[in-house]
């Protein structure tokens, strides 16, 4: 698959009937769900599953997301959602990039970027990353 990053974390998903909107293609809101699934899968692979976040009372909350929709996914498609950490300050913020490809032809359907901020799950306010987060959420080298 022609991913933008040489070593992304990748999950596979199938387009479900409920994903299709009145225009006959995957609704734009579904892409956000796909990105979220890929991010959680990657976080777990990095050693930061949901259970650890809950135990530490810290989490990475989306601050801003940009999505460029390039081609439509339709009923019957299978997709691969790739993600990687593009930037992290190791204290409060990190940026995750995404690429959604159609499995059948390898065409890129969407590219996205989400900026995250670490929050205290009790107060909802920004909080310094625990050491576990700072070690896990580092930019993935391209080479």
NORPE-V710801 format. One record per pair of residues at least 24 apart in sequence whose C-alpha atoms are under 8 Angstrom apart, sorted by the first residue. I is the first residue (numbers start at 1). J is the second residue. Records with the same first field share a line. If there is no record, write none. Layout:
BEGIN
I=J / J
END
This chain:
BEGIN
1=106
2=106
3=82 / 99
4=99
5=84 / 142
6=142 / 143
7=84 / 140 / 142
8=82 / 83 / 84
9=38 / 42 / 82 / 83 / 84
10=38 / 80 / 81 / 82 / 83
11=38 / 41 / 80 / 81 / 82
12=78 / 79 / 80 / 81
13=78 / 79 / 80 / 81
14=76 / 77 / 78 / 79
15=73 / 74 / 75 / 76 / 77 / 78 / 79
16=75 / 76
17=75
20=74 / 75
24=74 / 75
25=72 / 73 / 74 / 75
26=72 / 73 / 74 / 75
34=81
35=81 / 98
38=81 / 82 / 83
39=83
42=83 / 84
43=136
46=136 / 137
47=136
48=132 / 133 / 136
54=121
56=130
57=120 / 121 / 122
58=118 / 119 / 120 / 121 / 127 / 129 / 130
59=118 / 119 / 120 / 121
60=116 / 117 / 118 / 119
61=116 / 117 / 118 / 119
62=114 / 115 / 116 / 117
63=114 / 115 / 116 / 117
64=114 / 115 / 116
65=112 / 113 / 114 / 115
66=112 / 113 / 114
67=110 / 111 / 112 / 113
68=110 / 111 / 112
69=109 / 110 / 111
70=108 / 109 / 110 / 111
71=108 / 109 / 110
72=109
73=102 / 109
77=102 / 103 / 104
78=102 / 103 / 104
79=103
84=139 / 140
85=137 / 138 / 139 / 140
86=138 / 139 / 140
87=138 / 139
88=137 / 138 / 139
90=129 / 133 / 134 / 135 / 137 / 138
91=128 / 129 / 134
92=117 / 118 / 126 / 127 / 128 / 129
93=117 / 118
94=137 / 138
END
